Amino acid sequence: MAGGLIYRFHWHHQWSLRGQIIAGQISGDDKHAKSRSERKFRFSATLLESAVTIEWKPLGRQSHYYVGKFHPHLSPYIYAGLGMTYARPRVLCYREDLPEETDPFAHEMKQNWFLALPVGLGLRYDASPEWSVGIEAGQRPVFSDLLDGVSQSGNPKKDDWYIFSGITVSWLIGTRHFRDMNAVL
């Protein structure tokens, strides 16, 4: 599960700048991977992502026409940007051949901050002059193999990624005059 806040500034009916803070949980277990099931690692991490992205609606159009009448519409969009992710992974090795006091991760580097590049797509429906709903999915490369807390014991030649997907509910802030001016831009 994940949740967060997004602030979107529309400077054009096809373009917007968005700031976001999203918190979520990721996890994995080697028992679900055929190639690594004998390794017997399990991890979980809470993520906190802060990012700035640019959003483009290729089929976007103005919700308010010059006469001031609202027209609901559905539009796909893509987004890309730059962000930072904080993660504190918890890793467990459940191999029976290791003594309980053995820590197989003792020589792993520790890292909690990661550069992230959020890239994704979505579909938003402007239902009223004040409200819109949408669905979106995006992936984030983090340019490190330590997001899950395991590198040398895993595959240090491949960096980690994570994916967020979900439902968005947006509320347009501002007066009617502001919304009409924003629609004309």
Z-matrix of the N, CA and C atoms (Angstrom, degrees):
N
C 1 1.457
C 2 1.530 1 109.59
N 3 1.297 2 114.18 1 148.12
C 4 1.461 3 120.91 2 177.99
C 5 1.517 4 108.61 3 -144.46
N 6 1.293 5 116.22 4 157.33
C 7 1.452 6 121.92 5 176.56
C 8 1.510 7 108.93 6 -156.08
N 9 1.304 8 116.34 7 161.45
C 10 1.447 9 117.78 8 -179.84
C 11 1.500 10 113.25 9 -179.57
N 12 1.316 11 114.22 10 -172.62
C 13 1.461 12 122.76 11 178.63
C 14 1.520 13 108.96 12 -124.42
N 15 1.320 14 115.22 13 139.96
C 16 1.454 15 121.87 14 177.32
C 17 1.520 16 107.86 15 -128.53
N 18 1.330 17 116.71 16 131.80
C 19 1.456 18 121.39 17 172.73
C 20 1.525 19 106.61 18 -113.93
N 21 1.310 20 115.84 19 123.18
C 22 1.460 21 121.25 20 -175.95
C 23 1.528 22 108.79 21 -118.57
N 24 1.349 23 116.39 22 128.08
C 25 1.459 24 121.82 23 175.72
C 26 1.527 25 108.07 24 -111.27
N 27 1.327 26 116.42 25 115.76
C 28 1.466 27 121.72 26 179.92
C 29 1.521 28 109.02 27 -90.66
N 30 1.319 29 117.86 28 112.94
C 31 1.462 30 119.66 29 175.56
C 32 1.521 31 111.31 30 -100.23
N 33 1.315 32 116.71 31 -6.27
C 34 1.455 33 122.68 32 178.96
C 35 1.522 34 106.26 33 -156.82
N 36 1.331 35 119.02 34 157.36
C 37 1.464 36 119.33 35 -178.41
C 38 1.527 37 112.47 36 -68.25
N 39 1.351 38 118.24 37 -12.04
C 40 1.462 39 120.62 38 176.47
C 41 1.523 40 113.72 39 -110.09
N 42 1.319 41 118.45 40 -14.83
C 43 1.465 42 121.98 41 -174.27
C 44 1.524 43 111.77 42 -125.20
N 45 1.326 44 115.03 43 141.74
C 46 1.457 45 119.67 44 173.12
C 47 1.529 46 110.01 45 -149.95
N 48 1.305 47 114.09 46 155.17
C 49 1.462 48 122.44 47 175.95
C 50 1.511 49 106.58 48 -106.98
N 51 1.319 50 116.71 49 136.23
C 52 1.455 51 118.33 50 -175.56
C 53 1.518 52 110.34 51 -135.29
N 54 1.319 53 115.08 52 136.41
C 55 1.453 54 122.77 53 172.45
C 56 1.520 55 107.39 54 -109.51
N 57 1.314 56 116.65 55 142.95
C 58 1.460 57 118.71 56 -176.34
C 59 1.517 58 111.59 57 -146.69
N 60 1.311 59 114.54 58 147.51
C 61 1.462 60 123.33 59 170.56
C 62 1.516 61 105.58 60 -128.83
N 63 1.331 62 116.19 61 120.78
C 64 1.463 63 121.46 62 -177.05
C 65 1.521 64 108.60 63 -130.22
N 66 1.315 65 116.85 64 134.43
C 67 1.461 66 122.20 65 174.81
C 68 1.518 67 108.05 66 -118.62
N 69 1.322 68 116.27 67 139.52
C 70 1.459 69 120.36 68 -179.50
C 71 1.510 70 111.65 69 -159.71
N 72 1.290 71 115.30 70 178.65
C 73 1.460 72 123.04 71 -177.77
C 74 1.525 73 109.31 72 -123.35
N 75 1.328 74 117.79 73 134.71
C 76 1.460 75 122.29 74 171.54
C 77 1.520 76 108.13 75 -122.56
N 78 1.327 77 116.45 76 154.80
C 79 1.466 78 120.14 77 178.57
C 80 1.521 79 109.23 78 -158.35
N 81 1.312 80 114.99 79 163.24
C 82 1.454 81 121.06 80 177.44
C 83 1.512 82 110.66 81 -160.85
N 84 1.318 83 115.74 82 157.41
C 85 1.461 84 121.67 83 -179.15
C 86 1.520 85 107.97 84 -145.16
N 87 1.329 86 116.40 85 130.27
C 88 1.459 87 121.00 86 -178.78
C 89 1.518 88 113.56 87 -61.81
N 90 1.301 89 118.67 88 -20.68
C 91 1.471 90 119.30 89 179.94
C 92 1.530 91 111.62 90 -64.92
N 93 1.337 92 117.32 91 -16.03
C 94 1.463 93 121.61 92 178.47
C 95 1.531 94 112.84 93 -93.60
N 96 1.350 95 117.77 94 -1.94
C 97 1.465 96 122.31 95 -178.76
C 98 1.529 97 109.06 96 -114.30
N 99 1.315 98 116.09 97 118.77
C 100 1.466 99 120.08 98 -178.19
C 101 1.522 100 112.21 99 -60.10
N 102 1.334 101 117.57 100 -40.14
C 103 1.463 102 120.30 101 -175.80
C 104 1.524 103 113.70 102 -76.63
N 105 1.327 104 118.05 103 -15.54
C 106 1.468 105 120.18 104 -176.68
C 107 1.529 106 113.15 105 -126.43
N 108 1.301 107 118.66 106 14.07
C 109 1.466 108 119.92 107 -174.93
C 110 1.522 109 112.53 108 -63.61
N 111 1.339 110 118.62 109 -27.29
C 112 1.464 111 120.38 110 179.49
C 113 1.526 112 112.33 111 -77.37
N 114 1.339 113 117.91 112 -16.86
C 115 1.463 114 121.57 113 -179.64
C 116 1.519 115 111.39 114 -70.32
N 117 1.338 116 117.33 115 -37.68
C 118 1.470 117 125.26 116 175.06
C 119 1.539 118 114.12 117 60.55
N 120 1.324 119 115.60 118 55.89
C 121 1.457 120 122.51 119 172.82
C 122 1.518 121 108.31 120 -108.56
N 123 1.306 122 115.97 121 147.84
C 124 1.465 123 122.93 122 174.25
C 125 1.533 124 106.49 123 -137.58
N 126 1.341 125 116.98 124 139.18
C 127 1.455 126 119.35 125 178.41
C 128 1.525 127 109.92 126 -140.21
N 129 1.310 128 114.28 127 159.48
C 130 1.464 129 121.99 128 169.38
C 131 1.524 130 107.01 129 -148.59
N 132 1.312 131 115.95 130 151.36
C 133 1.462 132 120.35 131 -179.90
C 134 1.519 133 109.41 132 -152.08
N 135 1.308 134 114.73 133 138.97
C 136 1.458 135 120.81 134 170.79
C 137 1.517 136 106.77 135 -92.72
N 138 1.339 137 115.98 136 130.45
C 139 1.460 138 121.73 137 -178.40
C 140 1.525 139 110.14 138 -110.92
N 141 1.307 140 115.87 139 144.09
C 142 1.463 141 122.47 140 170.97
C 143 1.518 142 106.29 141 -128.99
N 144 1.333 143 115.55 142 115.37
C 145 1.460 144 121.02 143 -176.70
C 146 1.520 145 109.73 144 -112.87
N 147 1.323 146 115.45 145 135.11
C 148 1.456 147 122.35 146 172.98
C 149 1.530 148 106.07 147 -125.67
N 150 1.343 149 116.69 148 126.48
C 151 1.462 150 119.10 149 -174.43
C 152 1.522 151 111.51 150 -149.45
N 153 1.324 152 114.62 151 158.46
C 154 1.458 153 123.22 152 171.64
C 155 1.527 154 105.91 153 -121.61
N 156 1.321 155 115.93 154 128.21
C 157 1.459 156 120.10 155 -178.53
C 158 1.527 157 110.40 156 -132.13
N 159 1.319 158 114.86 157 160.51
C 160 1.462 159 122.25 158 171.98
C 161 1.515 160 106.92 159 -108.77
N 162 1.322 161 114.96 160 134.04
C 163 1.469 162 121.41 161 -177.54
C 164 1.521 163 108.81 162 -114.10
N 165 1.318 164 115.92 163 135.68
C 166 1.469 165 121.33 164 178.87
C 167 1.520 166 109.54 165 -125.96
N 168 1.335 167 115.78 166 124.67
C 169 1.465 168 122.51 167 175.70
C 170 1.532 169 107.09 168 -106.06
N 171 1.345 170 118.15 169 97.53
C 172 1.467 171 119.45 170 -176.22
C 173 1.524 172 113.74 171 -62.31
N 174 1.315 173 117.58 172 -27.40
C 175 1.466 174 121.20 173 178.70
C 176 1.522 175 111.59 174 -106.48
N 177 1.327 176 116.54 175 17.91
C 178 1.459 177 120.57 176 -177.83
C 179 1.512 178 112.23 177 -65.07
N 180 1.296 179 114.93 178 148.37
C 181 1.461 180 120.85 179 175.22
C 182 1.511 181 107.86 180 -146.34
N 183 1.302 182 116.58 181 167.61
C 184 1.454 183 120.78 182 -178.30
C 185 1.521 184 110.32 183 -72.39
N 186 1.332 185 114.95 184 135.40
C 187 1.466 186 119.52 185 176.83
C 188 1.521 187 111.33 186 -77.09
N 189 1.326 188 115.87 187 -33.67
C 190 1.463 189 120.96 188 178.90
C 191 1.525 190 107.85 189 -108.38
N 192 1.291 191 116.26 190 125.03
C 193 1.450 192 119.44 191 174.63
C 194 1.515 193 108.95 192 -85.70
N 195 1.310 194 117.30 193 171.54
C 196 1.458 195 121.23 194 -175.30
C 197 1.524 196 112.85 195 -59.00
N 198 1.311 197 117.68 196 -23.23
C 199 1.462 198 119.88 197 177.74
C 200 1.523 199 111.06 198 -79.75
N 201 1.340 200 118.04 199 -4.78
C 202 1.456 201 121.47 200 176.61
C 203 1.508 202 114.91 201 88.91
N 204 1.318 203 118.76 202 2.15
C 205 1.460 204 121.09 203 -178.39
C 206 1.535 205 109.62 204 -87.00
N 207 1.324 206 116.00 205 133.08
C 208 1.466 207 121.93 206 -179.90
C 209 1.529 208 110.92 207 -82.40
N 210 1.319 209 116.33 208 140.07
C 211 1.461 210 122.76 209 175.14
C 212 1.531 211 108.73 210 -128.79
N 213 1.338 212 118.49 211 113.26
C 214 1.466 213 119.62 212 178.26
C 215 1.526 214 110.63 213 -63.73
N 216 1.329 215 115.64 214 149.97
C 217 1.462 216 118.55 215 176.57
C 218 1.528 217 111.47 216 -157.29
N 219 1.317 218 114.19 217 160.05
C 220 1.461 219 124.17 218 -179.76
C 221 1.529 220 107.97 219 -111.02
N 222 1.333 221 116.70 220 132.07
C 223 1.463 222 118.00 221 -179.89
C 224 1.526 223 111.08 222 -145.70
N 225 1.343 224 116.40 223 134.53
C 226 1.462 225 120.57 224 172.91
C 227 1.529 226 109.38 225 -77.12
N 228 1.324 227 116.72 226 157.62
C 229 1.457 228 120.80 227 176.08
C 230 1.523 229 109.94 228 -149.40
N 231 1.321 230 115.10 229 159.44
C 232 1.459 231 121.92 230 172.41
C 233 1.522 232 107.31 231 -126.01
N 234 1.323 233 116.20 232 154.32
C 235 1.457 234 119.57 233 178.59
C 236 1.522 235 110.29 234 -142.17
N 237 1.323 236 115.10 235 154.08
C 238 1.461 237 122.28 236 176.82
C 239 1.519 238 107.55 237 -154.41
N 240 1.321 239 116.24 238 149.14
C 241 1.449 240 118.91 239 -179.59
C 242 1.511 241 113.15 240 -172.58
N 243 1.320 242 114.18 241 -158.53
C 244 1.456 243 122.76 242 -176.11
C 245 1.519 244 108.77 243 -134.69
N 246 1.331 245 116.27 244 139.75
C 247 1.448 246 119.08 245 -179.52
C 248 1.514 247 112.72 246 -156.35
N 249 1.309 248 114.17 247 177.75
C 250 1.466 249 122.94 248 175.04
C 251 1.521 250 107.52 249 -124.55
N 252 1.326 251 114.83 250 141.18
C 253 1.460 252 121.21 251 178.58
C 254 1.521 253 108.96 252 -123.71
N 255 1.319 254 115.39 253 131.47
C 256 1.467 255 121.12 254 173.58
C 257 1.522 256 107.13 255 -104.29
N 258 1.333 257 116.11 256 130.63
C 259 1.467 258 121.08 257 178.92
C 260 1.521 259 109.33 258 -139.70
N 261 1.310 260 115.44 259 141.94
C 262 1.454 261 121.15 260 174.01
C 263 1.530 262 107.02 261 -126.03
N 264 1.347 263 116.69 262 89.62
C 265 1.468 264 119.35 263 -176.80
C 266 1.533 265 112.53 264 -74.04
N 267 1.323 266 114.62 265 147.86
C 268 1.466 267 122.63 266 173.05
C 269 1.525 268 106.42 267 -118.51
N 270 1.329 269 116.19 268 121.10
C 271 1.452 270 121.71 269 -174.85
C 272 1.522 271 109.56 270 -116.76
N 273 1.317 272 115.36 271 139.78
C 274 1.460 273 121.77 272 179.01
C 275 1.524 274 108.38 273 -131.55
N 276 1.326 275 115.86 274 134.44
C 277 1.460 276 120.96 275 173.50
C 278 1.526 277 106.32 276 -108.72
N 279 1.328 278 117.29 277 122.17
C 280 1.462 279 120.53 278 -176.88
C 281 1.527 280 112.38 279 -113.47
N 282 1.365 281 116.03 280 36.85
C 283 1.462 282 119.86 281 175.48
C 284 1.515 283 109.59 282 -78.31
N 285 1.300 284 117.30 283 136.28
C 286 1.462 285 121.66 284 -178.44
C 287 1.522 286 112.22 285 -78.03
N 288 1.340 287 117.86 286 -19.00
C 289 1.460 288 119.94 287 -177.97
C 290 1.526 289 113.09 288 -80.70
N 291 1.340 290 118.66 289 -4.61
C 292 1.458 291 121.66 290 178.43
C 293 1.518 292 110.64 291 -98.53
N 294 1.342 293 117.63 292 135.65
C 295 1.468 294 118.97 293 172.83
C 296 1.525 295 109.83 294 -62.84
N 297 1.313 296 116.78 295 151.19
C 298 1.476 297 120.91 296 -175.74
C 299 1.518 298 112.80 297 -58.38
N 300 1.339 299 118.50 298 -32.60
C 301 1.459 300 120.24 299 -177.19
C 302 1.532 301 112.81 300 -80.24
N 303 1.322 302 119.22 301 -8.21
C 304 1.459 303 122.40 302 179.67
C 305 1.526 304 110.49 303 -75.27
N 306 1.331 305 115.92 304 129.75
C 307 1.463 306 121.36 305 176.34
C 308 1.524 307 108.05 306 -110.94
N 309 1.351 308 118.89 307 101.64
C 310 1.458 309 120.22 308 -178.18
C 311 1.534 310 113.36 309 -68.41
N 312 1.326 311 117.79 310 -7.92
C 313 1.462 312 121.84 311 -178.25
C 314 1.523 313 112.26 312 -106.98
N 315 1.331 314 117.45 313 12.13
C 316 1.466 315 121.22 314 -176.17
C 317 1.524 316 112.24 315 -61.83
N 318 1.332 317 118.05 316 -31.22
C 319 1.465 318 120.97 317 -177.42
C 320 1.524 319 113.08 318 -95.93
N 321 1.314 320 117.64 319 3.49
C 322 1.468 321 120.95 320 179.24
C 323 1.528 322 109.39 321 -74.87
N 324 1.331 323 115.91 322 144.01
C 325 1.459 324 120.17 323 171.66
C 326 1.521 325 108.36 324 -70.45
N 327 1.303 326 116.93 325 150.78
C 328 1.457 327 121.17 326 176.80
C 329 1.519 328 108.93 327 -109.57
N 330 1.314 329 116.78 328 135.37
C 331 1.467 330 122.10 329 178.96
C 332 1.513 331 107.43 330 -147.28
N 333 1.341 332 116.21 331 136.59
C 334 1.462 333 120.43 332 179.55
C 335 1.527 334 113.59 333 -118.90
N 336 1.325 335 118.92 334 -20.80
C 337 1.457 336 122.21 335 -178.85
C 338 1.521 337 109.35 336 -109.32
N 339 1.339 338 116.28 337 136.00
C 340 1.449 339 121.68 338 -175.56
C 341 1.525 340 110.02 339 -136.87
N 342 1.325 341 116.22 340 136.59
C 343 1.464 342 121.55 341 170.98
C 344 1.522 343 106.88 342 -73.62
N 345 1.327 344 117.59 343 131.91
C 346 1.467 345 121.31 344 -178.97
C 347 1.524 346 109.83 345 -127.16
N 348 1.323 347 115.25 346 146.58
C 349 1.457 348 121.73 347 175.16
C 350 1.524 349 108.82 348 -119.34
N 351 1.338 350 117.66 349 90.13
C 352 1.467 351 119.64 350 178.83
C 353 1.523 352 111.15 351 -67.62
N 354 1.322 353 116.76 352 125.69
C 355 1.457 354 123.60 353 177.74
C 356 1.519 355 106.98 354 -137.31
N 357 1.328 356 117.42 355 130.72
C 358 1.455 357 118.05 356 -179.08
C 359 1.514 358 113.30 357 -167.46
N 360 1.320 359 113.53 358 -172.32
C 361 1.455 360 120.74 359 179.10
C 362 1.518 361 109.41 360 -143.55
N 363 1.328 362 114.09 361 160.84
C 364 1.454 363 119.27 362 -178.00
C 365 1.514 364 111.65 363 -158.63
N 366 1.312 365 114.15 364 177.69
C 367 1.453 366 123.00 365 178.67
C 368 1.521 367 107.07 366 -139.30
N 369 1.348 368 117.39 367 120.99
C 370 1.462 369 121.45 368 -176.03
C 371 1.523 370 109.80 369 -121.20
N 372 1.333 371 114.68 370 138.90
C 373 1.454 372 121.87 371 176.89
C 374 1.522 373 108.51 372 -115.02
N 375 1.332 374 116.43 373 115.98
C 376 1.465 375 121.68 374 175.19
C 377 1.519 376 106.80 375 -82.15
N 378 1.335 377 116.02 376 100.20
C 379 1.459 378 121.87 377 -172.57
C 380 1.520 379 113.17 378 -83.89
N 381 1.316 380 116.97 379 -30.47
C 382 1.464 381 121.03 380 -179.50
C 383 1.523 382 107.48 381 -149.70
N 384 1.331 383 118.21 382 175.14
C 385 1.461 384 118.74 383 178.53
C 386 1.533 385 112.66 384 -62.51
N 387 1.324 386 117.80 385 -22.42
C 388 1.465 387 121.06 386 -176.83
C 389 1.525 388 114.40 387 -107.26
N 390 1.328 389 119.50 388 -21.75
C 391 1.463 390 121.80 389 -170.40
C 392 1.520 391 112.62 390 -126.12
N 393 1.328 392 115.19 391 144.02
C 394 1.466 393 121.36 392 170.73
C 395 1.527 394 108.25 393 -142.46
N 396 1.310 395 115.83 394 153.82
C 397 1.467 396 122.09 395 176.84
C 398 1.527 397 107.66 396 -129.65
N 399 1.315 398 116.01 397 155.00
C 400 1.454 399 118.74 398 -179.22
C 401 1.510 400 112.45 399 -161.74
N 402 1.311 401 114.05 400 172.45
C 403 1.456 402 121.60 401 172.21
C 404 1.530 403 106.37 402 -128.51
N 405 1.346 404 115.73 403 146.37
C 406 1.447 405 119.12 404 178.63
C 407 1.519 406 110.78 405 -153.23
N 408 1.314 407 115.29 406 158.37
C 409 1.458 408 122.66 407 176.01
C 410 1.517 409 108.03 408 -143.48
N 411 1.316 410 115.85 409 141.07
C 412 1.454 411 119.50 410 179.74
C 413 1.512 412 111.62 411 -151.99
N 414 1.317 413 115.09 412 148.85
C 415 1.451 414 120.36 413 177.73
C 416 1.517 415 109.52 414 -111.42
N 417 1.328 416 114.85 415 155.88
C 418 1.449 417 120.50 416 -177.40
C 419 1.526 418 110.39 417 -135.71
N 420 1.330 419 118.52 418 110.46
C 421 1.458 420 119.41 419 168.98
C 422 1.532 421 107.97 420 -76.71
N 423 1.331 422 117.57 421 144.62
C 424 1.462 423 120.56 422 -178.67
C 425 1.528 424 113.54 423 -117.53
N 426 1.340 425 118.04 424 3.55
C 427 1.463 426 123.21 425 173.98
C 428 1.530 427 113.22 426 55.69
N 429 1.307 428 115.77 427 34.48
C 430 1.455 429 122.74 428 178.12
C 431 1.521 430 108.03 429 -156.40
N 432 1.308 431 116.53 430 154.38
C 433 1.454 432 120.67 431 176.72
C 434 1.529 433 111.00 432 -104.88
N 435 1.324 434 116.90 433 22.52
C 436 1.463 435 120.27 434 -175.52
C 437 1.526 436 113.89 435 -115.07
N 438 1.325 437 118.55 436 8.62
C 439 1.463 438 120.38 437 179.84
C 440 1.529 439 111.13 438 -59.67
N 441 1.323 440 116.57 439 -37.34
C 442 1.463 441 120.70 440 179.56
C 443 1.524 442 112.69 441 -91.12
N 444 1.346 443 118.53 442 1.66
C 445 1.457 444 122.09 443 178.48
C 446 1.515 445 113.95 444 83.45
N 447 1.324 446 118.32 445 2.98
C 448 1.470 447 122.05 446 -178.10
C 449 1.521 448 108.74 447 -130.82
N 450 1.347 449 116.92 448 124.08
C 451 1.459 450 119.63 449 177.16
C 452 1.521 451 110.31 450 -125.35
N 453 1.331 452 117.29 451 -74.74
C 454 1.466 453 120.51 452 -176.72
C 455 1.520 454 111.71 453 -58.60
N 456 1.315 455 116.48 454 -30.97
C 457 1.466 456 119.89 455 178.38
C 458 1.523 457 111.62 456 -79.07
N 459 1.330 458 116.55 457 -13.01
C 460 1.469 459 121.32 458 -179.57
C 461 1.514 460 110.26 459 -107.16
N 462 1.342 461 116.74 460 -115.20
C 463 1.458 462 121.77 461 178.07
C 464 1.524 463 107.69 462 -131.01
N 465 1.344 464 118.52 463 91.76
C 466 1.467 465 121.13 464 -175.43
C 467 1.526 466 114.07 465 -69.27
N 468 1.325 467 118.38 466 -9.02
C 469 1.466 468 120.68 467 -179.74
C 470 1.525 469 112.65 468 -85.20
N 471 1.331 470 117.66 469 -9.79
C 472 1.467 471 121.37 470 179.74
C 473 1.521 472 109.73 471 -120.89
N 474 1.335 473 115.18 472 130.83
C 475 1.464 474 120.06 473 178.31
C 476 1.522 475 110.90 474 -78.97
N 477 1.332 476 115.19 475 159.14
C 478 1.461 477 121.52 476 180.00
C 479 1.527 478 110.95 477 -85.49
N 480 1.315 479 114.70 478 153.64
C 481 1.466 480 124.67 479 175.36
C 482 1.520 481 107.30 480 -135.09
N 483 1.318 482 116.66 481 158.74
C 484 1.462 483 120.07 482 168.30
C 485 1.517 484 108.73 483 -140.33
N 486 1.317 485 115.69 484 160.82
C 487 1.464 486 122.49 485 -175.91
C 488 1.520 487 109.42 486 -127.19
N 489 1.319 488 116.69 487 134.38
C 490 1.460 489 122.47 488 169.97
C 491 1.524 490 107.88 489 -116.05
N 492 1.299 491 117.43 490 138.85
C 493 1.467 492 121.96 491 173.10
C 494 1.514 493 107.57 492 -143.33
N 495 1.328 494 115.41 493 155.85
C 496 1.449 495 116.65 494 179.82
C 497 1.511 496 114.33 495 170.68
N 498 1.311 497 112.98 496 -166.68
C 499 1.461 498 123.23 497 -178.40
C 500 1.521 499 108.18 498 -108.73
N 501 1.333 500 116.25 499 137.76
C 502 1.457 501 120.57 500 176.64
C 503 1.527 502 109.48 501 -115.73
N 504 1.306 503 114.94 502 144.64
C 505 1.460 504 122.56 503 173.12
C 506 1.523 505 105.61 504 -127.46
N 507 1.330 506 117.30 505 122.65
C 508 1.459 507 121.80 506 -176.03
C 509 1.518 508 110.93 507 -118.00
N 510 1.314 509 114.77 508 142.68
C 511 1.458 510 122.30 509 176.44
C 512 1.518 511 106.92 510 -123.47
N 513 1.336 512 116.83 511 125.52
C 514 1.456 513 122.14 512 -179.43
C 515 1.519 514 109.06 513 -79.75
N 516 1.318 515 115.07 514 122.52
C 517 1.463 516 121.64 515 -179.71
C 518 1.525 517 108.27 516 -91.44
N 519 1.304 518 117.38 517 138.81
C 520 1.459 519 121.14 518 175.95
C 521 1.516 520 111.81 519 129.66
N 522 1.310 521 114.55 520 166.82
C 523 1.457 522 120.49 521 -179.85
C 524 1.521 523 110.50 522 -79.78
N 525 1.306 524 117.56 523 169.74
C 526 1.466 525 121.95 524 177.21
C 527 1.522 526 110.14 525 -59.11
N 528 1.340 527 116.61 526 -40.48
C 529 1.460 528 121.07 527 178.58
C 530 1.534 529 109.94 528 -60.50
N 531 1.333 530 117.01 529 -44.32
C 532 1.462 531 121.45 530 178.44
C 533 1.529 532 110.56 531 -62.45
N 534 1.332 533 117.54 532 -43.96
C 535 1.470 534 120.44 533 -179.75
C 536 1.521 535 110.62 534 -63.23
N 537 1.323 536 118.04 535 -40.78
C 538 1.458 537 120.76 536 178.91
C 539 1.512 538 111.18 537 -65.67
N 540 1.346 539 117.57 538 -40.50
C 541 1.454 540 120.48 539 178.13
C 542 1.516 541 109.88 540 -66.81
N 543 1.337 542 117.49 541 -41.31
C 544 1.455 543 121.78 542 -179.28
C 545 1.537 544 110.82 543 -63.19
N 546 1.315 545 117.01 544 -34.99
C 547 1.465 546 120.65 545 -179.38
C 548 1.516 547 111.31 546 -70.59
N 549 1.341 548 117.80 547 -27.84
C 550 1.457 549 121.33 548 -178.13
C 551 1.528 550 110.75 549 -79.41
N 552 1.323 551 118.63 550 -27.06
C 553 1.462 552 121.71 551 -178.07
C 554 1.496 553 113.08 552 -59.26
